[in-house]
Amino acid sequence: MLCFIFPLFHLSVYVLLLRAYEETLKIMTAKYRQGKRHDVEEFLKKNCTEWSNNSDSNISGYIDNPKIKLKTLPQAQGKEINKVIDDLKAALPNITPKEIRRFYMPYHEAILLEFKEQGYQQSFDYMTELLGFDEKISEKTPGSLSWKKPSLKDQQDFINYLTNGFIASEKSKRKGDYFAQATTLLDMALFFQSKTWEWWWIADHLYQFALSVAKLIDGDDAKTITLIRYLYGRFLCHELQNPTEALDHLNKARKDSENKTWNASVKLEIKQHCIFKECNILLYKTLLIFVRTERLQNPQSALKACIEAKERATDAGNIEYTNEVLYELGKCYIAVNKIKNALQTFSKLLALAKRTSDIEGVCNAHMELAFAYKHLSDSDYTEKHLRMCRENAENFGLLEKLADAHYYTGEHYLSQGKLHLSTKHLENALNLYSRLDLTHEADQARCIAGISKGQERIQKYIDLLLRCGEYDENATLKLCRWKSYREIFWIEETFDTKLDLEIQHENSDTLSSSLSSTLHNDQATSRL
């Protein structure tokens, strides 16, 4: 019997403690009702300092002396019940007014109220801006039944992180320490940058907050704002894929960091060159993206950007970047029809690639020089550079470059009417593309090879058509067999005159007998 009584006893004590906890909350809110019922949330929106004093509990006594043993209700005498209830209430966890409000109200709203009460106006403005933008994003991206874009207001951990960071930055502002304030905001931006893409918009806003604060810093030779501009430009390039906006920040950071040894290794926790060199690398890559995008639609703008990209690659001091930008610059010159400038640029690329033993660069340079000479209708130099491209690619085992060289060589010979040469190169290109499993290129080579081979046979096909008819049934038969069974018709024919006459005589006899038979049948039909 006792084994059933004791579990029930402990359960009753636990229930009584929960009821006592609820009674405590009611007492704390009942003070201000004054006979009227108020909504809990409306009540909690009041300044928590007005209702934070709790004179009805002896919590501090139990916190200071945790060894005090509490009586349970079954142990209490009749007169002790009220005192035991009060002691149990006082022993409940000490919940602050802020925690009560955060529990009953939407968490982000409670945080905003705390900012107002404590006088953190800038923190309130920052958080309001983020929550407002979060609301706009949620409206534009409603999600689906299986996935919904996470919202900032539902992420208590992130809100707590932002709250602590904003308060720390504003405390630094009150002390006049703008460096500490900007650094805090920058660290917060890097924190959200390290998260998944759904939270990068917060990092974007925090970078902008940090930039606005960094402009107020004096006496550090613009080091802090330069660092923030570089990191923000890097973020725009790598994460947000927004090179246009990044250019302005990177150009300013590059200008202010020239001849300085500043770097971002500590902030990024990876090894970095100085900010000046890193800005040059990012600017070069960003400008090259713009060049490749705009070259066909806006070649003049692409050329201007490519010239600037060449300067940035030179400042970065990287040979590979210089090779790449020379290749793009030569193509830009061709796009604006400045062929002589293109030839000079590709010649520089060829010399630099040979000096650095860049075989792929050598092949690219020969190929582009061939295209440039083709624009000038110089077949000799076009064929020369195509041949040198093939030789280098074959010697060093660059199969894709070799396939390209054969393909463009075949195209060139086809345009020159040298069909016996073009077909061979195009078939070689087709075989190589097939080996490399480059299906799109293989299909293209197959089509052009078909055109070339067709051009080789077209004259014989025309001759065959002209021979067809009443006087050469053999040619008609060949044409029919080609159409029906794809039997080849272009084999060189040697005619034996005697045999040919016999065939013609035999054919004429066959035709005469067929005609006589037809006439005989017609006469028989008319008699009937």
C-alpha positions as CSV (number, residue, x, y, z in Angstrom):
1,M,0.0,0.0,0.0
2,L,2.8,2.4,0.9
3,C,4.4,1.9,-2.6
4,F,1.3,3.6,-4.1
5,I,1.0,6.4,-1.5
6,F,4.6,7.9,-1.8
7,P,4.5,8.5,-5.6
8,L,1.1,10.2,-5.2
9,F,2.5,12.3,-2.4
10,H,5.4,13.6,-4.5
11,L,3.1,14.3,-7.4
12,S,0.7,16.3,-5.2
13,V,3.6,18.4,-3.9
14,Y,4.8,19.1,-7.5
15,V,1.2,20.2,-8.5
16,L,1.0,22.5,-5.4
17,L,4.4,24.1,-6.3
18,L,3.1,24.8,-9.8
19,R,0.0,26.4,-8.4
20,A,2.0,28.5,-6.0
21,Y,4.2,29.7,-9.0
22,E,1.0,30.8,-10.8
23,E,-0.2,32.6,-7.7
24,T,3.1,34.5,-7.6
25,L,2.6,35.8,-11.1
26,K,-1.0,36.8,-10.4
27,I,0.1,38.8,-7.3
28,M,2.8,40.6,-9.3
29,T,0.2,41.8,-11.9
30,A,-2.7,42.3,-9.6
31,K,-1.1,45.3,-7.9
32,Y,-1.9,47.5,-10.9
33,R,-5.3,46.3,-11.9
34,Q,-7.1,48.4,-9.3
35,G,-10.4,46.6,-9.8
36,K,-10.2,46.7,-13.6
37,R,-9.2,43.9,-15.9
38,H,-6.3,44.7,-18.3
39,D,-4.8,42.6,-21.1
40,V,-1.5,41.0,-19.9
41,E,0.5,42.3,-22.8
42,E,-0.8,45.8,-22.4
43,F,0.1,45.7,-18.8
44,L,3.6,44.3,-19.5
45,K,4.3,47.1,-22.0
46,K,4.6,49.5,-19.1
47,N,8.0,50.3,-17.8
48,C,9.1,47.2,-15.9
49,T,10.7,49.3,-13.1
50,E,7.2,50.3,-12.0
51,W,6.3,46.7,-11.1
52,S,9.7,45.0,-10.5
53,N,9.7,45.3,-6.7
54,N,8.1,42.2,-5.1
55,S,7.5,42.9,-1.4
56,D,5.4,39.8,-1.0
57,S,8.2,37.2,-1.3
58,N,11.2,36.3,0.8
59,I,13.2,35.0,-2.2
60,S,16.4,36.6,-1.1
61,G,16.4,34.8,2.2
62,Y,16.3,31.4,0.6
63,I,18.9,32.4,-2.0
64,D,21.3,33.5,0.7
65,N,20.6,30.4,2.8
66,P,19.8,27.5,0.5
67,K,20.2,25.0,3.4
68,I,16.8,26.0,4.9
69,K,14.6,22.9,4.8
70,L,11.0,23.6,3.6
71,K,8.0,21.8,5.0
72,T,5.6,20.2,2.6
73,L,1.8,20.7,2.9
74,P,1.2,17.2,4.3
75,Q,3.7,18.0,7.1
76,A,2.1,21.2,8.0
77,Q,-0.3,21.6,11.0
78,G,-3.6,23.2,10.4
79,K,-2.5,26.7,11.5
80,E,0.8,26.4,9.5
81,I,-0.7,25.9,6.1
82,N,-0.7,29.5,5.1
83,K,2.9,30.0,6.2
84,V,4.0,26.9,4.4
85,I,2.3,28.1,1.2
86,D,4.1,31.4,1.5
87,D,7.4,29.7,2.0
88,L,6.9,27.5,-1.0
89,K,6.1,30.5,-3.1
90,A,9.2,32.3,-1.9
91,A,11.3,29.3,-2.8
92,L,10.3,29.4,-6.5
93,P,12.9,30.5,-9.0
94,N,13.5,34.3,-9.1
95,I,12.1,35.4,-12.4
96,T,12.9,39.0,-13.4
97,P,10.2,41.3,-14.8
98,K,12.1,41.3,-18.1
99,E,11.9,37.5,-18.4
100,I,8.1,37.6,-17.6
101,R,7.5,40.1,-20.3
102,R,9.7,38.2,-22.8
103,F,7.6,35.1,-22.0
104,Y,4.2,36.7,-22.5
105,M,5.0,39.1,-25.3
106,P,6.5,38.5,-28.8
107,Y,10.2,38.3,-28.1
108,H,11.3,41.0,-30.5
109,E,8.7,43.4,-29.2
110,A,9.9,42.9,-25.6
111,I,13.5,43.6,-26.7
112,L,12.4,46.9,-28.4
113,L,10.6,47.9,-25.2
114,E,13.8,47.2,-23.2
115,F,15.8,49.4,-25.5
116,K,13.4,52.3,-25.0
117,E,13.2,51.9,-21.3
118,Q,17.0,51.8,-21.0
119,G,17.5,54.7,-23.3
120,Y,19.4,52.8,-26.1
121,Q,17.9,54.8,-28.9
122,Q,20.4,53.9,-31.6
123,S,20.1,50.2,-30.7
124,F,16.3,50.6,-31.0
125,D,16.7,52.2,-34.4
126,Y,19.1,49.5,-35.7
127,M,16.8,46.7,-34.5
128,T,13.7,48.3,-35.9
129,E,15.4,48.7,-39.3
130,L,16.4,45.0,-39.3
131,L,13.0,43.8,-38.2
132,G,11.3,46.0,-40.8
133,F,13.5,44.7,-43.6
134,D,12.9,41.1,-42.3
135,E,9.1,41.7,-42.6
136,K,9.5,42.9,-46.2
137,I,11.5,39.8,-47.1
138,S,8.9,37.5,-45.6
139,E,6.2,39.2,-47.6
140,K,8.1,38.8,-50.9
141,T,9.2,35.2,-50.2
142,P,6.2,33.4,-48.7
143,G,7.9,30.0,-49.2
144,S,6.0,26.7,-49.8
145,L,4.2,24.0,-48.0
146,S,7.5,22.1,-47.3
147,W,9.8,25.1,-46.7
148,K,9.4,28.6,-45.3
149,K,12.2,31.1,-45.3
150,P,13.3,31.6,-41.7
151,S,12.4,35.0,-40.1
152,L,14.6,37.0,-37.8
153,K,11.8,37.7,-35.3
154,D,11.5,33.9,-34.7
155,Q,15.2,33.4,-34.0
156,Q,15.7,34.2,-30.3
157,D,19.4,33.3,-30.4
158,F,20.1,35.8,-33.2
159,I,18.0,38.5,-31.6
160,N,19.9,38.0,-28.3
161,Y,23.2,38.3,-30.2
162,L,22.1,41.5,-32.0
163,T,20.8,42.9,-28.7
164,N,24.1,42.4,-26.9
165,G,26.1,43.7,-29.8
166,F,24.0,46.8,-30.3
167,I,24.1,47.6,-26.5
168,A,27.9,47.2,-26.5
169,S,28.3,49.4,-29.5
170,E,26.1,52.1,-28.0
171,K,27.9,52.1,-24.7
172,S,31.1,52.7,-26.7
173,K,29.4,55.6,-28.5
174,R,28.4,57.1,-25.2
175,K,32.1,57.0,-24.1
176,G,33.1,58.6,-27.5
177,D,35.0,55.5,-28.5
178,Y,33.9,55.3,-32.1
179,F,36.7,52.8,-32.9
180,A,35.3,50.2,-30.5
181,Q,31.7,50.9,-31.7
182,A,32.7,50.3,-35.4
183,T,34.7,47.2,-34.5
184,T,31.8,45.7,-32.6
185,L,29.5,46.3,-35.6
186,L,32.1,44.8,-37.9
187,D,32.5,41.7,-35.8
188,M,28.7,41.3,-35.9
189,A,28.7,41.6,-39.7
190,L,31.4,38.9,-40.0
191,F,29.4,36.7,-37.7
192,F,26.3,36.8,-39.9
193,Q,28.5,36.6,-43.0
194,S,29.6,33.2,-41.8
195,K,26.0,31.9,-41.6
196,T,24.0,30.5,-44.5
197,W,22.7,32.7,-47.3
198,E,19.4,33.4,-45.6
199,W,21.1,35.7,-43.1
200,W,23.5,37.6,-45.4
201,W,21.2,40.5,-45.7
202,I,21.8,41.2,-41.9
203,A,25.5,41.2,-42.6
204,D,24.9,43.7,-45.4
205,H,23.1,46.1,-43.0
206,L,25.7,45.7,-40.3
207,Y,28.5,46.5,-42.7
208,Q,26.6,49.7,-43.6
209,F,26.2,50.6,-39.9
210,A,29.9,50.0,-39.3
211,L,30.8,52.2,-42.2
212,S,28.7,55.1,-41.0
213,V,30.3,54.9,-37.6
214,A,33.9,54.5,-39.0
215,K,33.6,57.8,-40.8
216,L,33.5,59.5,-37.3
217,I,36.9,58.0,-36.3
218,D,39.8,60.5,-36.2
219,G,43.5,59.8,-35.7
220,D,44.0,56.3,-37.1
221,D,44.9,57.4,-40.7
222,A,41.7,55.9,-42.1
223,K,42.8,52.4,-41.2
224,T,39.5,51.3,-39.7
225,I,37.3,52.6,-42.5
226,T,39.6,51.2,-45.1
227,L,39.5,47.7,-43.5
228,I,35.7,47.8,-43.3
229,R,35.5,49.0,-47.0
230,Y,37.7,46.2,-48.1
231,L,35.8,43.5,-46.1
232,Y,32.4,44.9,-47.3
233,G,33.6,44.9,-51.0
234,R,34.9,41.4,-50.5
235,F,31.5,40.4,-49.1
236,L,29.6,42.0,-52.0
237,C,31.8,40.2,-54.5
238,H,32.0,36.7,-53.0
239,E,28.7,36.3,-51.2
240,L,26.1,38.7,-52.7
241,Q,27.6,38.5,-56.2
242,N,27.1,42.3,-56.6
243,P,30.4,43.5,-58.3
244,T,29.0,46.8,-59.5
245,E,28.4,48.0,-55.9
246,A,31.6,46.5,-54.7
247,L,33.7,48.5,-57.1
248,D,33.2,51.8,-55.3
249,H,34.2,50.4,-51.9
250,L,37.2,48.5,-53.3
251,N,38.5,51.5,-55.2
252,K,38.4,53.7,-52.1
253,A,40.0,51.0,-50.0
254,R,42.8,50.5,-52.6
255,K,43.5,54.2,-52.8
256,D,43.7,54.7,-49.0
257,S,45.8,51.6,-48.4
258,E,48.5,52.3,-51.0
259,N,52.0,52.0,-49.5
260,K,50.5,50.6,-46.2
261,T,51.0,47.2,-44.6
262,W,47.5,46.8,-43.2
263,N,45.9,43.4,-43.7
264,A,42.7,41.6,-42.6
265,S,44.3,38.3,-41.5
266,V,43.1,38.7,-37.9
267,K,39.5,39.5,-38.8
268,L,39.2,36.8,-41.4
269,E,41.3,34.3,-39.6
270,I,43.1,33.3,-42.8
271,K,46.4,34.4,-44.3
272,Q,46.0,37.6,-46.3
273,H,48.2,39.9,-48.3
274,C,48.1,43.6,-47.6
275,I,44.8,45.3,-48.2
276,F,46.2,47.2,-51.2
277,K,47.2,43.9,-53.0
278,E,43.9,42.2,-52.0
279,C,41.9,45.1,-53.4
280,N,43.8,45.0,-56.7
281,I,43.0,41.2,-57.0
282,L,39.3,41.7,-56.2
283,L,39.1,44.7,-58.6
284,Y,40.8,42.7,-61.4
285,K,38.4,39.8,-61.0
286,T,35.4,42.1,-60.7
287,L,36.3,44.1,-63.8
288,L,36.9,40.9,-65.7
289,I,33.4,39.6,-64.9
290,F,32.0,42.9,-66.2
291,V,34.2,42.6,-69.4
292,R,33.0,39.1,-70.3
293,T,29.4,40.1,-69.6
294,E,29.4,43.3,-71.7
295,R,31.8,42.6,-74.5
296,L,29.1,41.5,-77.0
297,Q,26.5,44.1,-76.1
298,N,28.7,47.1,-75.2
299,P,32.3,46.5,-76.5
300,Q,33.5,50.1,-75.8
301,S,32.7,49.9,-72.1
302,A,34.1,46.4,-72.0
303,L,37.4,47.7,-73.5
304,K,37.6,50.5,-71.0
305,A,37.1,48.2,-68.1
306,C,39.6,45.7,-69.4
307,I,42.3,48.3,-69.7
308,E,41.7,49.2,-66.0
309,A,41.7,45.4,-65.1
310,K,45.1,45.2,-66.8
311,E,46.4,48.0,-64.5
312,R,45.0,46.2,-61.4
313,A,46.6,42.9,-62.4
314,T,49.9,44.6,-62.9
315,D,49.6,46.2,-59.4
316,A,48.7,42.8,-57.9
317,G,52.0,41.5,-59.3
318,N,50.6,38.1,-60.5
319,I,51.7,36.7,-63.9
320,E,48.7,34.5,-64.3
321,Y,46.3,37.4,-63.9
322,T,48.3,39.4,-66.4
323,N,48.1,36.5,-68.9
324,E,44.4,36.2,-68.4
325,V,43.7,40.0,-68.8
326,L,45.9,40.2,-71.9
327,Y,43.8,37.4,-73.5
328,E,40.6,39.3,-72.7
329,L,42.0,42.6,-73.8
330,G,42.9,41.3,-77.2
331,K,39.4,40.0,-77.7
332,C,38.0,43.4,-76.7
333,Y,40.2,45.0,-79.4
334,I,38.8,42.6,-82.0
335,A,35.3,43.4,-80.8
336,V,35.8,47.1,-81.5
337,N,37.6,46.3,-84.8
338,K,41.1,47.5,-83.7
339,I,42.9,44.5,-85.2
340,K,46.4,45.9,-85.0
341,N,46.0,46.6,-81.3
342,A,44.7,43.0,-80.9
343,L,47.8,41.6,-82.7
344,Q,50.1,43.6,-80.4
345,T,48.3,42.4,-77.3
346,F,48.2,38.7,-78.4
347,S,51.9,38.9,-79.3
348,K,52.7,40.2,-75.8
349,L,50.6,37.3,-74.4
350,L,52.5,34.8,-76.5
351,A,55.9,36.1,-75.4
352,L,54.8,36.2,-71.7
353,A,53.3,32.7,-71.9
354,K,56.6,31.3,-73.5
355,R,58.6,33.0,-70.8
356,T,56.6,31.4,-68.0
357,S,56.2,28.0,-69.7
358,D,52.5,28.4,-69.8
359,I,51.7,25.9,-72.6
360,E,47.9,26.5,-72.5
361,G,48.6,30.2,-72.7
362,V,50.8,29.6,-75.8
363,C,48.1,27.7,-77.5
364,N,45.5,30.4,-76.7
365,A,47.8,33.1,-78.0
366,H,48.4,31.2,-81.3
367,M,44.7,30.6,-81.7
368,E,43.8,34.3,-81.1
369,L,46.6,35.5,-83.4
370,A,45.1,33.2,-86.1
371,F,41.7,34.8,-85.6
372,A,43.1,38.3,-85.8
373,Y,45.0,37.5,-89.0
374,K,41.8,36.0,-90.5
375,H,40.1,39.4,-89.9
376,L,42.9,40.9,-92.0
377,S,42.3,38.2,-94.7
378,D,45.9,37.0,-94.3
379,S,45.6,33.3,-95.0
380,D,49.3,32.5,-94.7
381,Y,49.7,33.8,-91.1
382,T,46.3,32.4,-90.2
383,E,47.3,28.9,-91.3
384,K,50.8,29.3,-89.7
385,H,49.4,30.1,-86.2
386,L,46.8,27.4,-86.5
387,R,49.5,24.9,-87.3
388,M,51.7,26.0,-84.4
389,C,48.7,25.8,-82.0
390,R,48.1,22.1,-83.2
391,E,51.8,21.3,-82.8
392,N,52.1,22.7,-79.2
393,A,48.8,21.0,-78.1
394,E,49.9,17.7,-79.6
395,N,53.4,17.8,-78.1
396,F,52.1,18.5,-74.6
397,G,49.0,16.3,-74.7
398,L,46.4,19.1,-74.5
399,L,43.7,17.1,-76.2
400,E,40.9,19.7,-75.9
401,K,43.2,22.4,-77.3
402,L,44.2,20.0,-80.1
403,A,40.5,19.3,-80.9
404,D,39.8,23.1,-81.0
405,A,42.8,23.7,-83.3
406,H,41.6,21.0,-85.7
407,Y,38.1,22.3,-85.7
408,Y,39.1,25.9,-86.4
409,T,41.6,24.8,-89.0
410,G,38.8,22.9,-90.8
411,E,36.6,25.9,-90.6
412,H,39.3,28.0,-92.2
413,Y,40.0,25.6,-95.0
414,L,36.2,25.3,-95.6
415,S,35.9,29.1,-96.0
416,Q,38.8,29.0,-98.4
417,G,37.2,26.2,-100.5
418,K,40.0,23.7,-99.7
419,L,37.5,20.9,-99.1
420,H,39.9,18.0,-99.2
421,L,41.8,19.6,-96.3
422,S,38.9,20.9,-94.3
423,T,37.1,17.5,-94.1
424,K,40.1,15.8,-92.7
425,H,40.6,18.3,-89.9
426,L,36.9,18.4,-89.0
427,E,36.8,14.6,-88.7
428,N,39.8,14.7,-86.4
429,A,38.1,17.3,-84.3
430,L,35.0,15.1,-84.1
431,N,36.9,12.1,-83.0
432,L,38.8,14.0,-80.3
433,Y,35.6,15.7,-79.0
434,S,33.9,12.3,-78.8
435,R,36.9,10.8,-76.9
436,L,36.7,13.7,-74.4
437,D,32.9,13.3,-74.1
438,L,32.3,16.9,-75.2
439,T,28.9,16.3,-76.8
440,H,28.0,19.8,-77.7
441,E,31.4,20.4,-79.5
442,A,31.2,17.0,-81.1
443,D,27.7,17.8,-82.6
444,Q,29.0,21.1,-83.9
445,A,32.1,19.4,-85.5
446,R,29.8,16.7,-87.0
447,C,27.6,19.3,-88.7
448,I,30.4,21.3,-90.1
449,A,32.2,18.1,-91.3
450,G,29.0,17.0,-93.0
451,I,28.8,20.4,-94.8
452,S,32.4,20.0,-95.9
453,K,32.0,16.5,-97.2
454,G,28.8,17.5,-98.9
455,Q,30.6,20.3,-100.7
456,E,33.1,17.8,-101.9
457,R,30.4,15.6,-103.5
458,I,28.0,18.2,-104.7
459,Q,29.5,18.6,-108.1
460,K,29.4,14.9,-108.8
461,Y,25.8,14.8,-107.6
462,I,24.9,17.6,-110.0
463,D,26.6,15.8,-112.9
464,L,24.6,12.7,-112.0
465,L,21.4,14.6,-112.1
466,L,22.2,16.0,-115.5
467,R,22.9,12.5,-116.9
468,C,19.6,11.1,-115.6
469,G,16.7,10.7,-118.0
470,E,15.8,8.8,-121.1
471,Y,19.4,8.4,-122.5
472,D,21.1,7.2,-119.3
473,E,19.0,4.9,-117.2
474,N,22.1,3.7,-115.4
475,A,22.5,7.2,-113.8
476,T,18.9,7.2,-112.9
477,L,19.3,3.8,-111.2
478,K,22.3,5.1,-109.2
479,L,20.3,8.1,-108.1
480,C,17.5,5.9,-107.0
481,R,19.8,3.6,-105.1
482,W,21.4,6.6,-103.4
483,K,18.1,7.9,-102.3
484,S,16.7,4.5,-101.2
485,Y,19.8,2.6,-99.9
486,R,22.5,5.3,-99.6
487,E,24.7,3.4,-102.1
488,I,27.6,5.7,-102.9
489,F,27.6,7.3,-106.4
490,W,30.9,9.2,-106.3
491,I,33.2,6.3,-107.2
492,E,35.3,7.2,-110.2
493,E,33.8,5.4,-113.3
494,T,35.7,3.9,-116.2
495,F,33.6,3.3,-119.2
496,D,34.2,0.5,-121.7
497,T,32.7,1.8,-125.0
498,K,31.8,-1.6,-126.3
499,L,30.2,-2.7,-123.1
500,D,28.4,0.6,-122.9
501,L,27.0,0.2,-126.4
502,E,25.8,-3.3,-125.6
503,I,24.1,-2.1,-122.4
504,Q,22.4,0.7,-124.4
505,H,21.4,-1.8,-127.1
506,E,20.0,-4.2,-124.5
507,N,18.2,-1.4,-122.8
508,S,16.8,-0.2,-126.2
509,D,15.6,-3.8,-127.0
510,T,14.0,-4.0,-123.6
511,L,12.3,-0.7,-124.1
512,S,11.1,-1.7,-127.7
513,S,9.7,-5.0,-126.4
514,S,8.0,-3.2,-123.6
515,L,6.5,-0.7,-126.1
516,S,5.3,-3.4,-128.6
517,S,3.8,-5.4,-125.7
518,T,1.9,-2.3,-124.6
519,L,0.6,-1.6,-128.2
520,H,-0.5,-5.3,-128.6
521,N,-2.5,-5.1,-125.4
522,D,-4.1,-1.8,-126.4
523,Q,-5.2,-3.3,-129.8
524,A,-6.7,-6.4,-128.1
525,T,-8.6,-4.2,-125.7
526,S,-10.0,-2.0,-128.6
527,R,-11.3,-5.2,-130.4
528,L,-13.2,-6.2,-127.3
